[in-house]
Amino acid sequence: MQVLIGALSDTEARDELGLGAIRDGFSDLLFPGTSTVQTRLRYFLFLPQVFRELDLRQKDRRAALRAGEAALIERLKALPDADTTNLIGAEVGAKLKRMPSEVYWGGLGAWGLRRDALNHSGIGEVLERMAAGEDCWAEDIPKISRDDEGGFTLTAEEANWLKERCVVIRGRKTLLGYLMSQCDDMGDIDSLQEVGGLDLPPDLHRQLAHALAFSSTMYGAGILYNLMLAEHFEHETYDHYASALEDWRRAQTSQLAKSGKDLIAPLIGEGVALGFRPNDRLDRTLNFVDQWLAVMHDPSGKPARTLIENRELQIKGRSRARLFYVPQDYRWSGNSGAAQMNFRWGRVQQYLQDLATAV
């Protein structure tokens, strides 16, 4: 629950202006198989082994899986000196609502740890096929001994296997795989913006440039939304957001002076085209992005404010749109997704650290 609450409170999980489809698309493009509710890299090795060791002769195979995962939780909890930081279920054990298999299921498929034919299969189908005698997992996944006392500390063999596994994911090279191969040199990299300053392969550099351009550009819309909320609710954060918006405007003015708006807009558009399928909702989001690009030079002006109001109404409807709440009926927290998108970088950074500290 602590992990889940942390993920929901993470600014990446907040989608106040309906940008989540594009944000998650970029995240999947750069860092496939990751999610904000994952915690440690070694789960990618623990979980296939849990599945393979299940006694699937019993009728309730889901119960068998839950018991297997609960046993894993208890075994890791019992390790006195091991690194078990961010153990899922550390407090509640078998009572955990969402087991690690659910948290990592998409990643296990994306990284090819399940057989290709089962990439989109659910847990129930895989359990049934395993019970019928089918081997549903990659043959060469490193096995972790039950006597292993390393917790989440990877062995050098495991780390190398994971790096090789992620060099190419579903037929294409990714920024995730590249960074994993360079993990020993990532210790001083604190932000995704710093990654953008590395000497990346050209295709990966351009993908990241797309994502960062989108993040930087739409950051201003998020700040303006929070400024308008602070104004609406007469909140003490008003001066903070007013200053942040002015800082953003100056930074964007400098960026536009170097590249021009006509270059930034296509950059975002190309990035969207790299990994997203058009649909009605995405079309509306892209229209909002285009409209923001047209007014972002004056983010405090009436056209920008009207755009933000209309976008919240479009996303939430009048009954849930905060900008239309009667102030005395609602206490605003002071932050509604105001931080800049980082496309799950915090999770990837933890994975790079797990690889770099392998023994």
C-alpha positions in Angstrom: 0.0 0.0 0.0 2.9 2.4 0.8 4.3 1.7 -2.7 1.0 2.3 -4.3 0.3 5.5 -2.4 3.8 6.7 -3.3 3.1 6.0 -7.0 -0.3 7.8 -6.9 1.2 10.8 -5.1 4.1 10.8 -7.7 3.5 13.7 -10.0 3.9 11.3 -12.9 0.7 9.6 -11.9 -1.3 12.9 -11.8 -2.9 13.7 -15.1 -4.8 16.9 -14.5 -4.8 18.1 -18.1 -5.3 14.8 -19.8 -1.7 14.4 -21.1 -1.3 10.9 -19.8 -1.7 9.1 -23.1 1.2 11.0 -24.6 3.3 10.9 -21.4 2.9 7.1 -21.1 3.5 6.6 -24.8 6.8 8.4 -24.5 7.6 6.4 -21.4 6.9 3.1 -23.2 9.0 4.3 -26.1 12.0 5.2 -24.0 11.7 2.7 -21.2 9.4 -0.2 -22.2 8.3 -2.6 -19.5 8.7 -0.2 -16.7 6.0 1.4 -14.5 5.9 3.8 -11.6 4.6 1.0 -9.2 7.6 -1.3 -9.8 10.3 -1.2 -7.2 13.4 -3.4 -7.7 15.0 -5.0 -10.8 15.5 -8.5 -9.3 11.7 -9.0 -9.3 12.1 -9.7 -13.1 14.1 -12.9 -12.0 12.2 -13.8 -8.9 8.8 -13.9 -10.5 9.4 -16.3 -13.4 10.9 -18.7 -10.8 7.8 -18.4 -8.5 5.6 -19.4 -11.5 7.8 -22.3 -12.4 7.8 -23.7 -8.9 4.1 -23.6 -8.4 2.1 -26.8 -7.8 -0.6 -26.3 -10.4 -2.4 -29.6 -9.7 -4.7 -27.8 -7.3 -7.9 -26.4 -8.7 -7.4 -22.8 -7.6 -4.3 -21.8 -9.4 -4.6 -18.2 -8.6 -4.5 -19.2 -4.9 -1.4 -21.2 -5.6 0.3 -18.2 -7.2 -0.7 -15.9 -4.3 0.8 -18.5 -1.8 4.0 -18.7 -3.9 4.4 -14.9 -3.9 3.5 -14.6 -0.2 6.3 -17.2 0.5 8.7 -15.0 -1.5 7.8 -12.0 0.5 8.3 -13.8 3.8 11.6 -15.3 2.6 12.9 -11.8 1.7 11.6 -10.3 4.9 13.5 -12.9 6.9 16.9 -12.0 5.5 18.6 -10.0 8.3 21.4 -8.3 6.4 20.2 -8.2 2.8 19.1 -5.2 0.8 15.3 -5.6 0.8 14.5 -1.9 0.4 11.1 -1.4 -1.3 10.0 -5.0 -0.8 6.4 -5.1 -2.1 4.2 -6.4 0.7 6.8 -5.9 3.5 4.1 -4.8 6.0 1.1 -6.9 5.1 2.6 -10.1 3.5 -0.1 -12.5 2.2 -2.8 -9.8 2.7 -1.4 -7.7 0.0 -4.1 -6.6 -2.5 -1.9 -6.3 -5.6 0.8 -8.9 -5.7 4.2 -8.3 -7.4 3.2 -10.5 -10.4 0.5 -8.0 -11.3 2.9 -5.0 -10.9 5.5 -6.6 -13.1 3.3 -8.5 -15.5 3.5 -6.0 -18.4 7.3 -5.8 -18.0 7.7 -9.5 -18.0 6.0 -9.6 -21.4 7.7 -6.5 -22.8 11.2 -7.8 -22.0 10.4 -11.2 -23.4 10.7 -13.2 -20.2 7.4 -14.8 -21.2 7.4 -16.5 -24.6 6.5 -14.2 -27.5 3.2 -15.9 -28.1 2.1 -15.0 -24.6 3.2 -11.4 -24.7 -0.4 -10.1 -24.3 -1.8 -13.0 -22.3 -3.1 -12.5 -18.8 -1.9 -14.3 -15.7 -4.9 -16.7 -15.7 -4.2 -17.9 -19.2 -0.5 -18.4 -18.5 -1.4 -20.5 -15.4 -3.8 -22.6 -17.3 -1.3 -23.2 -20.1 1.4 -24.1 -17.6 -1.0 -26.5 -15.9 -1.4 -28.2 -19.3 2.3 -28.7 -19.5 3.4 -25.8 -21.6 6.6 -24.0 -20.7 5.6 -20.3 -20.9 8.9 -18.7 -19.9 12.2 -17.9 -21.5 14.6 -20.9 -21.1 17.7 -19.0 -20.0 16.4 -16.9 -17.2 19.0 -17.1 -14.3 17.7 -19.1 -11.4 18.0 -17.8 -7.8 18.7 -20.4 -5.2 16.3 -20.6 -2.3 19.3 -20.3 0.0 20.3 -17.0 -1.7 20.7 -14.3 0.9 21.3 -11.4 -1.5 17.8 -9.9 -1.3 17.5 -7.5 -4.2 21.2 -7.4 -4.8 21.9 -8.8 -8.3 24.8 -11.1 -9.0 27.1 -10.1 -11.8 25.7 -13.0 -14.0 22.2 -11.8 -13.4 23.1 -8.2 -14.2 24.8 -9.1 -17.4 21.8 -11.3 -18.5 19.3 -8.5 -17.9 21.5 -6.0 -19.8 21.7 -8.4 -22.8 18.0 -9.1 -22.6 17.2 -5.4 -22.8 19.7 -4.4 -25.6 16.9 -5.0 -28.1 13.3 -5.1 -26.8 10.6 -6.4 -29.1 12.9 -5.9 -32.1 14.1 -2.4 -31.5 16.9 -0.7 -29.6 15.7 1.5 -26.7 17.1 4.1 -24.4 16.5 1.7 -21.5 18.8 -0.9 -23.0 21.5 1.6 -23.9 21.6 3.1 -20.4 21.6 -0.4 -18.8 24.7 -1.2 -20.9 26.3 2.0 -19.6 25.1 1.7 -16.0 28.6 1.9 -14.5 28.9 5.4 -15.9 25.5 6.6 -14.8 26.2 7.3 -11.1 26.4 11.1 -11.5 23.4 11.4 -13.7 20.5 12.7 -11.7 17.9 13.8 -14.3 16.6 12.8 -17.7 17.7 16.2 -18.9 21.3 15.2 -18.1 20.8 12.0 -20.0 19.9 14.2 -23.0 23.4 15.7 -22.8 25.1 12.4 -23.2 26.6 11.2 -26.5 23.7 8.9 -27.3 23.1 7.1 -30.6 21.3 9.5 -33.0 18.0 7.7 -33.1 17.8 7.4 -29.3 18.9 11.0 -28.9 16.1 12.2 -31.1 13.5 10.1 -29.3 14.6 11.6 -26.0 14.6 15.1 -27.5 11.0 14.6 -28.6 10.0 13.5 -25.0 11.9 16.4 -23.3 10.5 18.9 -25.7 7.0 17.7 -24.9 7.7 17.7 -21.2 9.3 21.2 -21.1 6.6 22.7 -23.3 3.6 21.3 -21.4 5.2 22.0 -18.0 4.0 25.6 -18.4 0.4 24.5 -18.8 0.7 22.6 -15.6 2.1 25.5 -13.7 -0.6 27.9 -15.1 -3.3 25.4 -14.0 -1.9 25.4 -10.5 -1.5 29.2 -10.5 -5.2 29.5 -11.4 -6.2 27.0 -8.7 -4.2 28.9 -6.1 -5.9 32.1 -7.3 -9.3 30.5 -7.2 -8.9 29.1 -3.7 -6.9 32.0 -2.4 -4.1 29.6 -1.5 -0.8 30.5 -0.1 1.1 28.9 -3.0 0.0 31.7 -5.4 3.3 33.6 -5.3 5.2 30.3 -5.7 3.3 29.4 -8.9 3.4 33.0 -10.2 7.2 33.0 -9.9 7.5 29.5 -11.4 5.4 30.5 -14.4 7.5 33.6 -15.0 10.7 31.5 -14.8 9.3 29.0 -17.2 8.3 31.8 -19.6 11.8 33.2 -19.6 13.3 29.8 -20.2 10.9 29.1 -23.1 11.6 32.5 -24.6 15.3 31.7 -24.6 14.7 28.3 -26.1 12.4 29.7 -28.8 14.9 32.4 -29.6 17.4 29.6 -30.4 15.1 27.1 -32.2 11.9 28.9 -33.1 8.4 27.7 -32.3 8.1 26.3 -35.8 10.8 23.8 -34.9 9.5 22.9 -31.4 5.9 22.0 -32.6 7.0 19.5 -35.3 9.5 18.0 -32.8 6.6 17.1 -30.5 4.5 16.0 -33.4 7.2 13.6 -34.7 7.6 12.2 -31.2 3.9 11.4 -30.9 4.0 9.7 -34.3 6.8 7.5 -33.1 4.8 5.6 -30.6 1.1 6.5 -30.4 -2.0 5.3 -32.2 -4.5 7.9 -33.2 -7.9 7.9 -31.5 -10.5 10.4 -30.7 -9.2 11.1 -27.2 -5.6 11.5 -28.5 -6.8 13.8 -31.2 -8.4 16.1 -28.7 -5.2 16.0 -26.6 -3.1 16.9 -29.6 -5.4 19.7 -30.4 -4.9 21.0 -26.8 -1.1 20.8 -27.3 -1.4 22.7 -30.6 -3.5 25.4 -28.9 -1.1 25.7 -26.0 1.8 26.2 -28.5 -0.1 29.1 -29.9 -0.6 30.9 -26.6 2.4 29.8 -24.5 4.3 33.0 -25.4 1.9 34.8 -23.0 1.1 32.2 -20.4 -0.6 34.7 -18.0 -2.9 36.1 -20.8 -6.6 35.6 -21.1 -6.3 33.1 -24.1 -4.0 30.8 -22.2 -6.2 30.9 -19.1 -9.4 30.3 -21.2 -7.6 27.3 -22.8 -6.8 25.8 -19.4 -10.4 26.3 -18.2 -11.8 24.7 -21.3 -9.4 21.8 -21.1 -10.3 21.0 -17.5 -14.0 21.1 -18.4 -13.4 18.8 -21.4 -11.5 16.3 -19.2 -13.5 16.3 -16.0 -16.9 18.0 -16.7 -18.2 20.9 -14.7 -19.0 18.8 -11.6 -15.4 17.7 -11.1 -13.5 20.6 -12.6 -11.7 22.3 -9.6 -11.6 25.7 -11.3 -15.4 25.7 -11.1 -15.7 24.5 -7.5 -17.2 26.9 -5.0 -14.1 27.8 -2.8 -15.7 27.3 0.6 -16.8 23.8 -0.3 -13.4 22.4 -1.1 -9.9 22.7 0.4 -7.2 22.4 -2.3 -3.9 20.7 -1.3 -1.7 23.2 -3.1 -0.4 20.9 -5.8 -2.3 19.3 -8.7 0.3 17.6 -10.9 2.5 20.7 -11.1 5.9 19.0 -11.6 7.5 18.3 -14.9 7.0 14.9 -16.6 10.1 12.7 -16.4 8.8 9.5 -18.1 9.5 7.1 -15.2 13.1 8.2 -14.9 13.0 7.6 -11.1 12.2 4.0 -11.7 14.9 3.6 -14.4 17.4 5.3 -12.2 16.8 2.7 -9.4 17.2 -0.1 -12.0 20.5 1.4 -13.2 21.7 1.5 -9.6 20.7 -2.1 -9.0 22.8 -3.1 -12.0 25.8 -0.9 -11.0 25.9 -2.5 -7.5 25.7 -6.1 -8.7 28.2 -8.4 -7.0 
